Amino acid sequence: MMEFVLPAYHAPDFTQPALAGAPDVKVERAQMDGVAPEGYHSTSMYPEYFKLNGQWRLAEESRMDCSVLLRSDGRLDVVEMRNIKKGDLVLLGRTEQGEEGIYVHDSGFVQETGKKDVFAFRTGRSRETAYSRDYDELYPLLQHEREHGNIVWVMGPACAFDSDSRTAMQRLIENGFVSGLLAGNALATHDLEAGYLKTALGQNIYTQQPHYNGHYNHLDTINEVRKCGSIPRFIEEKQISDGIIYACAKKGVPFVLTSSIRDDGPLPEVYADSYEGQSAMRALVRHATTVICLATQLHTIATGNMTPSFRVVNGAIRPVYLYVVDISEFVVNKLKDRGSLSSVGMITNVQDFVVNVARGVGVYHSDH
């Protein structure tokens, strides 16, 4: 297995004339709750520095499309526009190279890789891309992050449709490779259905054979969970002993389930309010140093937009690794279109991906 080494962060050179002579950033008080002043600055995924009282300071907990507030204790606080309060000091400026006391540093982790051709084949990612090296780099990264980082998984229901991938994910959770889980009602519903009735959407999770009246199975599962009052109570009362949500409950791994307009039920733990759900997602993502998104387009884009390219850990700046895995090229490439330029895309079946990862880190051997 390759040895994993965190890349060094190269801070901006603030002695450069353009930055040394830059003005302090302008601030203005908000006049209404939830409304930023004219000319407000909106953040990116990159490290951003703001000049205050002649000193360049990093906004440490940044994320995309948010406003920056100067708190009374001098702290730079990055918040969603809806969370601005009347009287808050909001930083202003639309330029990014120091002209208004704002510097966006997009090359802190850029490594020199030698000469590159202007014209070359297969520089993008497609269904023809080989991902062997990506797997080889991912395994040692996960081993490192288990000991030193925080790994958040964003999962669609496809992972619960297959016996092997469901068991492989359970093993990853039980062995410390999952620090948090973001998903919707469907992932939890079909995983619990598999533990309760051994089906997902009415199909046997191993043979894929449909059961008679199987289209009721996920609804019956939701109904029973709601009758029990909570997912942990359902697991206990129905003696569920396997699966993704079971492993999270057993290991105390936090999960956030956010709603969709088409949800069945939903399960009791699902956030019905989108903004409450978004805030709960952010609470998990703010600790993440690696994020792995599997076959869930909207959750992937949402998580990518709230995940910065860096994290400050024990005073040091390190990268955040973001993997997007989907059978669809559109979904994998969509995150790059949204501005999350640090993501690694893998166009592959997510069930195979989960099994490969579990095997690669040595926690899973299929019985089939």
C-alpha positions, 0 to 999 in steps of 0.5 A, a space after each residue: 500500500 502506498 504511504 500517505 503524506 499530507 501535502 504542505 500548505 503554501 501560504 500567500 506571500 503578504 510581503 508582495 507590494 500588492 498585498 502589503 499595500 492593500 487597504 483594510 477590508 470595508 465593513 458595514 452593519 446589516 440593516 435587516 435580519 437575513 439581508 446583507 448590505 450592498 457590495 457584500 463579499 460572498 465566499 468560495 471553497 478556497 482559503 480567504 484572507 481579509 486585511 483588518 487593522 493592517 493584518 491579513 487574517 484567514 477566515 478559518 471555517 469558510 464554505 461556498 456562497 456565505 457572508 463573512 461577519 466581524 464579531 465583537 471579539 475580533 473573530 471572522 464568522 462565515 454564515 449563510 445570508 439567512 443567518 445575518 442579524 440586524 447590526 452584524 458587521 458584514 465584510 464588503 468587496 467583490 475583488 479577490 487579489 487584495 484590491 479591497 483587502 480580500 485575498 482568495 488563495 486558490 493555489 495553497 496545495 498546488 504541487 509542481 508536476 513538471 511540463 504538460 502538453 497543451 494538447 493531450 488525450 483523455 485528460 478528463 474523466 469519463 466511463 473510459 477512465 481507469 481508476 486503479 490509481 485513485 483506489 491506490 491513493 484512497 486506501 492509505 488516505 482512509 487509513 490516515 484519516 481514521 487515525 488523524 481525520 474525520 471521514 463523512 460519507 454521503 450516500 444514496 439508497 443504491 448502497 443498500 440494494 445489494 447484500 455485499 455492498 451493504 455488509 461492506 459498508 457496515 464493516 467500514 463503519 464498525 472499523 472506524 472508517 466512517 465519522 458521520 453519514 449524510 443521506 436521505 429518507 431512502 437510504 435509511 428506509 431501504 437499509 432498515 427494510 433489508 435488515 427487517 425483511 431482507 429486501 430493498 424495494 421489495 427485492 431480495 438483497 442478494 438474489 435481486 428476486 422480487 417478493 410478492 407484494 414486495 412494493 409494500 415492504 419499504 412502506 411497512 418498514 417505515 410504518 413500523 419505525 414510526 410506530 416504534 417512535 425512532 430508528 434506535 427503538 425500531 432496531 432494538 424492538 425488531 432485533 435488527 442485527 446488520 446493515 448501515 444504519 444498524 452499524 451507525 447506531 451500534 458505534 454511535 456514528 452520527 447521521 443526518 437524514 434530510 427530506 425530499 419532496 417525494 419522501 414516503 413516510 418519512 422516518 421519524 429522524 428525517 428533517 422535514 424543514 430543509 434549512 434545519 436539515 442543511 444546518 444539521 448537515 453543516 454541523 457534520 461537514 464542518 469537521 470533515 477532512 475527507 468526504 465521499 459521496 455515493 450515487 446521490 446527485 442532490 445530496 452530493 451537490 449540496 455537500 460539495 457546496 458546503 465543504 471548503 477545500 481546506 480545514 484548520 486542524 491544530 493550527 495547521 492548514 490541510 486539504 479536504 479530500 472530496 470524492 464523488 462516485 456515481 455511474 453517471 458522468 453527469 453527476 460526477 462532472 456536475 460538482 466541478 461545474 458548481 465550482 468544487 474544483 478539488 473533487 475527485 470523480 469516479 464513474 463506477 458502480 457504487 456497490 462495487 466501489 464500497 466493496 473494493 474500498 472495504 477490501 482495500 482497507 482490509 475489513 471485508 471478505 465476501 462470503 459469496 
